[in-house]
Amino acid sequence: MNTHILIYLAAIIGSFVLTAGLMPVIKKAAFKYGIVDNPLSAERKIHQKITPLLGGVPIFISVFVVLLIIRYFGLANFSMVPDNFLLGVLLAAAIVVIGGVLDDKYNLQPVQQVIFPLLAAAVIVSCGIRIGYISNPIGGPLNAIIYLGAWPGIILAFFWLMGMMYTIKFLDGLDGLAAGIGAIAALMIFFVSLSWDVPLSATGVWALALLGACLGFLLFNWQPAKIFLGESGSIFLGLLLGVLSIISGSKITTTLLVVGIPALDVLWVIVQRLRRRESPFSHADRKHLHYQLLDLGFSRSGAVWLLYLVALGFGSLGIINSSFGKLVCLLMLAVCMAILIAAVSYNNKRQTNEGGKKD
């Protein structure tokens, strides 16, 4: 068998086995220290029993253990990911995981929660990771790529990382949803690395390690979930996807196509809250799309599979299309989101009218 394939398989299987093996230990620790999610703590919660959090901790450990072993033994090409990048991401990831654990334990206020993602994004851009260029979707041979200056690239990277972290955070509302979307995005980033990066690239094996860890977690997170990602897991997953999409050749559009519906959902909820003169991040509710799909009549697993298919479909289109094709796909994604919003709005009005008639 080809050596490259063996290393790719080792990255997936290693992180899968390590994540699955650590999960029972982390579950016991979560119960021991009271880091759990009680369904009675909020009206929006739909699970039936107290469930441990901290599911992101084994994912964090597994991804970096596998990656550092591969780096130590020189099994992949790290020429595009120098050690200062790797150590910077490791430090940033540790910051959001520690901050997430504290939030899961002590239920921090939003103004306290955001400190850790802000600090993590700052660490990453300070170690040199930035968006160096973007593809021009309507450009010709002479202007197919638009190069960004240092500060625009840093600022854009910072806000991209923050957006990815909060997109996955808000996506984590149904069993298996956030980790499944994360696995799909990691797979797409791996395919991108095959066509753009050096052979057996660090970004490729990194993405596969994340894929394996997400799959190992899903063994315990599929409905009914035995453990949740928690704040540490969802923010870490968003951070790593944001980083990988930058260092895999600034393939941000491909990643955005995978998480496009959740990202647009976050934007829509923020706009709605601002219209009601509420803080966008002050509270959690059932206004997100995955909850609205349940109100439309989807089962929990049905809603998850629908969002999986959308992510997989648009992510695949992002891989095979040109820059202009990706722009078309993004417009199609926006149209899909508009249709879903219209369906949800119609259903909410119908339920409100029926409730009024019953009264």
C-alpha positions in Angstrom: 0.0 0.0 0.0 1.2 3.5 -0.8 3.1 5.1 2.1 1.0 8.3 1.9 -2.2 6.4 2.3 -0.8 4.5 5.3 0.0 7.8 7.0 -3.3 9.3 6.1 -5.1 6.2 7.6 -2.8 6.4 10.7 -3.9 10.1 11.2 -7.6 9.2 11.0 -7.5 5.9 12.9 -5.1 7.2 15.6 -7.2 10.2 16.5 -10.4 8.2 16.2 -9.2 5.5 18.7 -7.6 8.0 21.1 -10.8 10.1 21.2 -13.1 7.1 21.7 -10.7 5.7 24.3 -10.5 9.0 26.3 -14.3 9.6 26.2 -15.3 7.3 29.1 -12.6 8.9 31.3 -13.7 12.4 30.5 -17.3 11.5 31.1 -16.5 10.3 34.7 -14.5 13.5 35.3 -17.3 15.6 34.1 -19.8 13.9 36.5 -17.2 14.0 39.3 -16.7 17.8 39.1 -20.2 18.7 38.2 -19.5 19.9 34.6 -22.8 18.7 33.2 -25.8 20.1 31.3 -29.1 19.9 33.2 -32.1 20.0 30.8 -34.1 21.9 33.5 -31.6 24.8 33.3 -33.2 26.3 30.2 -36.5 26.0 28.4 -34.8 25.6 25.0 -33.0 22.4 25.9 -34.5 19.2 24.4 -32.4 16.4 26.0 -34.1 14.4 28.7 -31.4 13.8 31.3 -28.3 15.3 32.8 -25.5 14.9 30.3 -21.8 15.5 30.8 -20.0 18.2 29.0 -16.2 18.3 28.1 -16.6 16.2 24.9 -14.2 18.7 23.2 -11.3 17.8 25.6 -10.6 14.4 24.1 -10.9 15.9 20.5 -8.3 18.6 21.5 -5.9 16.0 23.0 -6.3 13.5 20.2 -5.8 16.0 17.3 -2.6 17.4 18.8 -1.1 14.2 20.0 -1.5 12.6 16.6 -0.2 15.8 14.8 2.8 16.2 17.1 3.8 12.5 16.7 3.6 12.9 13.0 5.7 16.0 13.2 8.3 14.5 15.6 8.9 11.5 13.3 8.9 13.5 10.1 6.0 11.6 8.6 4.5 14.6 6.7 5.7 17.7 5.0 5.6 20.6 7.4 7.3 23.1 5.1 4.0 25.1 4.8 3.3 24.9 8.6 6.4 26.1 10.5 6.8 25.3 14.1 5.8 28.8 15.3 2.5 28.3 13.5 1.9 24.9 15.1 2.8 26.1 18.6 0.7 29.2 18.2 -2.3 27.2 17.2 -1.7 24.8 20.1 -1.5 27.7 22.6 -4.6 29.3 21.1 -6.5 26.0 21.2 -5.5 25.4 24.9 -6.8 28.9 25.7 -10.3 28.3 24.2 -10.4 24.8 25.7 -9.5 26.0 29.2 -11.9 28.9 28.8 -14.7 26.6 27.6 -14.2 24.3 30.6 -14.5 27.2 32.9 -17.6 28.3 31.2 -19.1 24.8 31.3 -18.4 24.7 35.0 -19.2 28.2 36.2 -21.6 29.4 33.4 -19.7 32.6 32.7 -21.4 35.8 31.5 -21.1 36.5 27.7 -18.6 39.3 28.3 -16.4 36.9 30.2 -16.9 34.1 27.6 -15.7 36.2 24.7 -12.3 36.9 26.3 -11.0 33.5 25.4 -11.9 33.4 21.7 -10.6 37.0 21.4 -7.3 36.0 23.0 -7.0 32.9 20.9 -7.6 34.7 17.6 -5.0 37.3 18.7 -2.4 34.6 19.5 -2.9 33.0 16.1 -2.5 36.2 14.0 0.4 37.3 16.1 2.3 34.1 15.2 2.0 35.0 11.5 -1.1 33.3 10.3 -3.1 35.6 8.1 -5.1 35.7 4.9 -2.5 36.6 2.3 -4.8 36.7 -0.8 -8.3 36.1 -2.1 -9.3 34.8 -5.5 -11.0 37.2 -7.8 -14.2 35.4 -9.0 -14.6 37.7 -12.0 -10.9 38.2 -12.7 -8.9 37.2 -15.8 -5.4 35.8 -16.0 -3.8 39.1 -14.9 -5.9 39.6 -11.8 -7.1 36.2 -10.8 -5.7 36.7 -7.3 -6.0 39.8 -5.2 -3.1 40.0 -2.7 -3.8 41.6 0.6 -1.4 43.8 2.6 -0.2 42.7 6.1 -2.8 44.6 8.2 -5.8 43.8 6.0 -4.8 40.1 5.9 -4.4 40.1 9.7 -7.7 41.9 10.4 -9.6 39.6 7.9 -8.1 36.5 9.5 -9.0 37.7 13.0 -12.6 38.2 12.1 -12.8 35.0 10.1 -11.5 33.0 13.1 -14.0 34.7 15.4 -16.8 34.1 13.0 -15.9 30.4 12.7 -15.7 29.9 16.4 -19.2 31.4 17.0 -20.8 29.7 14.0 -19.8 26.3 15.4 -20.8 27.4 18.9 -24.3 28.3 17.9 -24.6 25.3 15.7 -24.1 22.9 18.7 -27.8 22.5 19.5 -28.7 19.0 18.3 -27.0 15.7 19.0 -24.3 15.0 16.4 -24.8 18.3 14.5 -21.7 20.3 15.2 -19.2 17.4 15.2 -20.7 16.0 12.0 -20.5 19.4 10.2 -16.9 19.7 11.5 -16.1 16.3 10.1 -17.4 17.2 6.7 -15.5 20.5 6.7 -12.3 18.7 7.7 -12.8 16.2 4.9 -13.2 19.0 2.4 -10.1 20.8 3.6 -8.2 17.5 3.2 -9.3 17.2 -0.4 -8.3 20.8 -1.0 -4.8 20.0 0.3 -4.4 17.2 -2.2 -4.8 19.6 -5.1 -3.1 22.7 -3.7 -0.5 21.7 -1.1 2.7 19.8 -1.2 2.5 16.0 -1.2 1.6 14.5 2.2 1.1 18.0 3.6 0.8 18.9 7.3 -2.6 20.5 6.6 -3.8 17.3 5.0 -2.9 15.1 7.9 -4.1 17.8 10.4 -7.5 17.8 8.7 -7.6 14.0 8.8 -6.7 13.9 12.5 -9.6 16.3 13.1 -11.9 14.2 11.0 -11.0 11.0 13.0 -11.4 12.8 16.3 -14.9 14.1 15.3 -15.9 10.6 14.2 -14.7 9.1 17.5 -16.7 11.7 19.4 -19.8 11.0 17.3 -19.8 7.5 18.7 -20.9 9.1 22.0 -22.7 12.1 20.7 -25.2 10.6 18.3 -28.8 10.7 19.5 -29.3 10.1 22.4 -26.0 11.8 23.2 -24.0 10.4 26.1 -21.8 13.5 26.2 -21.8 17.0 24.7 -19.1 19.0 23.1 -19.5 21.8 25.6 -18.2 25.3 25.1 -14.6 24.0 25.0 -15.4 21.6 22.2 -17.5 23.8 19.9 -15.2 26.8 20.1 -12.1 24.6 19.6 -13.7 23.0 16.6 -14.5 26.4 15.0 -11.0 27.7 15.8 -9.3 24.7 14.1 -11.5 24.8 11.0 -10.8 28.5 10.7 -7.1 28.0 11.0 -7.0 25.0 8.6 -9.0 26.9 6.0 -6.4 29.7 6.0 -3.2 27.6 5.9 -4.6 25.2 3.3 -4.2 27.9 0.7 -6.8 30.4 1.9 -9.6 28.0 0.9 -12.0 30.0 3.0 -14.8 29.9 0.4 -14.8 26.1 0.3 -15.1 26.0 4.1 -17.7 28.7 4.1 -19.8 26.6 1.6 -19.7 23.7 4.2 -20.8 25.9 7.1 -22.7 28.4 5.0 -26.2 27.6 6.2 -25.2 27.7 9.9 -23.2 30.9 9.3 -26.1 32.6 7.6 -28.3 31.3 10.4 -26.1 33.0 13.0 -26.1 36.2 11.0 -29.9 36.1 10.7 -30.4 35.5 14.4 -28.0 38.4 15.2 -30.0 40.7 12.9 -33.3 39.7 14.5 -31.9 40.3 17.9 -30.6 43.7 16.9 -34.0 44.6 15.5 -35.5 43.8 18.9 -32.8 45.9 20.5 -31.3 42.9 22.2 -27.6 42.0 22.6 -26.6 39.5 19.9 -24.7 37.3 22.4 -26.6 38.0 25.7 -28.6 34.8 25.7 -29.4 31.5 23.9 -32.8 30.6 22.5 -34.6 28.4 20.1 -34.5 30.8 17.2 -31.7 29.0 15.4 -32.4 27.1 12.2 -31.9 23.6 13.7 -34.5 24.2 16.3 -36.9 25.8 13.7 -36.6 22.6 11.6 -38.0 20.7 14.5 -40.9 23.0 14.6 -41.4 22.4 10.9 -41.9 18.7 11.6 -38.4 17.3 11.2 -37.2 14.7 13.7 -34.0 15.5 15.5 -32.0 13.0 13.4 -33.9 14.2 10.2 -32.9 17.8 10.8 -29.2 16.8 11.4 -29.1 14.6 8.2 -30.6 17.5 6.2 -27.9 19.9 7.3 -25.3 17.2 6.7 -26.5 16.8 3.1 -26.5 20.5 2.5 -23.0 20.9 3.9 -21.7 17.9 1.9 -23.3 19.0 -1.3 -22.2 22.6 -1.2 -18.7 21.6 0.1 -18.3 19.2 -2.8 -19.3 22.0 -5.3 -16.7 24.2 -3.7 -14.0 21.7 -4.4 -14.8 21.1 -8.1 -15.7 24.7 -9.1 -13.6 27.7 -10.1 -13.7 30.9 -8.2 -16.6 32.2 -10.2 -18.4 28.8 -9.7 -17.9 29.2 -5.9 -19.4 32.7 -6.1 -22.5 31.2 -7.8 -22.6 28.4 -5.2 -22.6 31.0 -2.4 -25.5 32.8 -4.1 -27.3 29.5 -4.3 -26.6 28.9 -0.6 -28.1 32.3 0.2 -31.2 31.4 -1.9 -31.6 28.1 0.1 -31.3 30.0 3.3 -33.9 32.5 2.2 -36.3 29.7 1.3 -35.8 28.1 4.7 -36.4 31.4 6.5 -39.5 31.9 4.5 -40.8 28.4 5.4 -40.0 29.0 9.1 -41.7 32.4 9.1 -44.8 31.0 7.4 -45.0 28.1 9.9 -44.6 30.5 12.9 -47.3 32.8 11.6 -49.6 29.8 10.9 -49.1 28.5 14.4 -49.7 32.0 15.9 -52.9 32.4 13.9 -54.1 28.9 14.9 -53.3 29.7 18.5 -55.3 32.9 18.3 -58.3 31.2 16.9 -58.2 28.5 19.6 -58.2 31.3 22.3 
